[in-house]
Amino acid sequence: MLYLFNTTTEVYKDLYRQAFENWNEYMDGKTEDATVYEIMFIMGMTDIFGEAKRRSAIRGRYAKDGNGNSLLESFAMTDDERDFFDSIMQNGSSEVFRKMLAFAKDVDNAHRYNVSFGVKSAEGTITTLSGDRLIITDTSLSLTPNALAGQRLVITTEGDNKDLEKDISENTANTITITMPFLEDLTGLDYAVYNPNEKFMIYSIKLDFNWEFNMLMNAESAVREALILYALKEWYKTNRYMEDYGIEEAEYQKQLQLIRSSLIQQRTISRRPTDQFALY
């Protein structure tokens, strides 16, 4: 997914569902106060895992041992390997981000791993924190009882506790009970509630007016492909399928280079002064 994020209003525009003229307006400098925008590449972890599973199953379907027996069960990544996937992908996500690092200067939280993202179910300010810091009271709320059960509360106030997450066990009209207590009194801090059914890897970059925005889809596709290939190559390496590991590693490196090359494309090529090439 690709989002245009206004850091002042904290509004996300989905670039797939918004008319692309909005993007052209931004790049042409017609959008007011354009410097507060970022592009966010948002990759669903379930999507990446699902595609890695699918490809490993296809590979396993045709793999045979020395006796001609199918190697599908040992080659294919299954739902039972989700813990393995989660354990390796934090490093994979960081490796991919390193190719984008030059474009993420001065962007807060430019790379985030394993985070909830979506429409807020609720938001407000903690009025009081009680019950050994398990019960949050927000007098501004008017909730349906237990409507937030199973969702996740995230602290949004800037500071040491920003992005601190707690799962919700139950709620009343104006209280929210979390499963694990806060370690300190967070009375007065703002929070938001999200549905945690999906987790994402998020990459944010700032834009240059000279950037070739037609390369945007190429960059997004390369980020997604690199993450899938990272999962596959690490799976094959762990299981000592070194020929397959080598193939996926080579393709992975190609996608990392494509990320960078897509992001450095400019609409107007920067040229050296002509007198540098003058003949004397």
N, C-alpha and C positions, 0 to 999 in steps of 0.2 A: 504494500500500500504506500502511496505517496501523499503527504500532507503539506500544505502551506500553513505555517503556524505564525500567528501574530503574537509576539511576546508581550505586547502591551495589553491587549484585550483577552489574551489566552483563548483565542478562537482558532479552531482547526478548520481548514478548507480541504476536503478530499479532492485531489486533483483529477481523480477518475470520474467523479460524479459532478464536479463543477464544470461549467463550460470552460474550454481551454482559453477562451478570450481573456478570462481573468488572469491567467498566467502571462499572456502576452502583454496585458496592461501593466502588470508588475514589472516585467523585464524592460518595457519601454519607458519606465519611470513615471507612468501616469497615476500609479497608486499613491495616495497621500502617505507620507511618512514611511516610505518603503523600506528604510533601513532596519525596521524592527521585525522583518520577516525572516523565517528560516524554512528550509526544506527538510522534511523529516522522512526518512526511509524506515518504514515500520514492518518488520518481518515476524510473522506468527510462528512460534516454535512448533506448534502442532502441524502447521503446513510444511515446514522444513523437514520435520521428522517423518511425516507421511510420505513425502516424495522420496526421501532416502530409503524408506522401507520398500516402496514400490520398485525402485530401480534395483535394489539388492535382490528382490524376489525374481525380477526378470533375469538378472544375471544367474541366480541360483537354478532357475528352471532349465538352463542349458549346460550347467556345470556337471561333470561326471568324474567319479574317482577312477582308479586304475582298472577296476572291474566293471566299469560301465554303469555303476549305480549313481542315482541322482544325489547331488549335494545340496539340494534346495534347502533342507532344514538347517544345515550349518552355514550356508551362504546368506540366507535371507535374514534381515533384521526384522524382529517382530515387536509387538507391544511389550513383551517381557523385557526388551532391551531399552525401554524408555529411560530407566535410571542411568544406563551407560551413556545414552545420548545427552541427558541433562548434565552429566558429570564432565563431558568433554567440550560441550558447546560454549561454555563461558570463555575458554581459551580460544576457540574458533571464532567467536564473535569479536574478541579483542584483536585477533590477527587481521580480520577483515577491516576493522575500524582503523588500523594503522595505515591503510591505504587511503583513508579519507581524512586523516588527522590534519593535514595542511589546510583543509577547507573548513575546519571546525574551530579555528582560533576564536577565543572570546565567546564561545557558546557554552552556556552552563549545561552540565549533564549531557554533553554531546553524544556520549555512548552510554546506553543503559541496557542492562541484560535482565531477562526474566521478570519483566514488569507487567502489571495489569494496565490495560489501556482500553478506553471506550467511553460510552456515555455515563455520566455520573448518576448514580441512583439517589444520592443525597449529598448535601454539603452544609457546613455551618461552622459554629465555633463552640468549643467545649466550655459550657457554663460551669459545671462542677465535675469532679472525678472522684468516685467513691467506691466502696466495696473492695478495698485493697487494690484500687486503681483498675478495676475491671468494668465498672459501670460509668458510662459517659452520659451526662445529662446535658441536653441542648434545649433550652426552653423555647427556641424558635421553631422546633420541629412539630410536625403533625403527621406521624407515620402510621401506616397500617401495621398492626402488631405482627412481628416476625417476618415482615416483607424483606428485611435485609439479611436474614439468617443465611449463613454460608457465603456472604459476600465479604469484601475486604475494605477496611477503613485505613486511609492513608493520610498522614499529617502533611499539610500543604504550606504551613507557615515557614518562611525562610529561617534557617538557623540549624543548629546541631541535630534537631529531630526531624527535619524535613525529609519526606519520603519514607518515614518509619511506617511499617505496615502491621496490621493486626487483623486476624480473622474474626468475624462476628458470629456469635452463637445465637443471639436472639435480640429482639428489640420491642419496646412498647411505643406509645405515641411520641414520647420525647426523650427516651433513654435508649442507649445502645450498649449491649453487653459483649465484651470481647473475650476470646478464649484464653489469652495469656495477658497478664497485667503489664502496664507500662512501668518502667523502672523508676520514673519520677513523675511528679505532678505536672501535667501538661495543660492545666486550666488556662483558658484564654487563647489557646492555639486553634487555628483553623484546620479543618479536615475535609476530606471528600470520601465517598463510598463508591467502589467500583465492583463490577461482577468479575471475579477472578477465574472464570472458566477457561479463559485463554490467556496465554502469556506471550510477550513479545520481546524482540531485540529492537532497540530504537537507535538510529543514527541521525544526528542533526548537523547540518552544514549551513553556513551563511553564503549568500550569493553575491556575485559580482555582476554589475550591469552588462559587462562584456561577455558574460558566460553564455555558451551555446546551449540554450535550453532544449533544443531538439535532441540533445544527447541524454536527456533526463531518463527516458525509458531504458536506454542502453545501460546507464549506471545502475538503475534499480534491478534490472534483469541480471546484471553481473553480480551484484551483492547477493541476491537470492541464490543464484547458481553456485557461487563460491561457498556459501553456507552448507548447501546440500552436499557438495563435493567434499567439504571438510569432514562432515559426518561419515560419508562413505569411506573415505580413505583411512580414517582412524578405525573404523569398524573392521576393514580388511587387514590393517596392520595388526590390530589386537588379536585377530584370528589367524595371523601368519599366512594370509593369502597375499604374498609379497608382489606377485606379478600384477594383480588387480590393484593393490595399493599404489604401485608405481604409475599405473595408467591414470588413476584418479588424482594422484598428487600432481602429475604434469598438467592435467586439465584444470586443477585448482589454481595452480600458479598462473595459468593463462587468464583465468577470470579475475584474479587479483590485479593483474596488469591492465585488464579491460576496465576495471573500476577506475583506476587512476587516469587512464587515457581518456575516458569519457568525461571525467570531471575537469580535466585541464583544457578541454576544447573551448576556444573563444570565438565569438562572432567576428571580431576583427583581430587579425593576427598582429601581434606586436613585432614591429620590424626595427632592426638596428638603423642608426642614422646612416644615410646614404654616403656621407663623406668618409665613412669608415672604409668604404670600398673604392674611393676615388683613386684615380691614377695620377701620379706626379711625374 
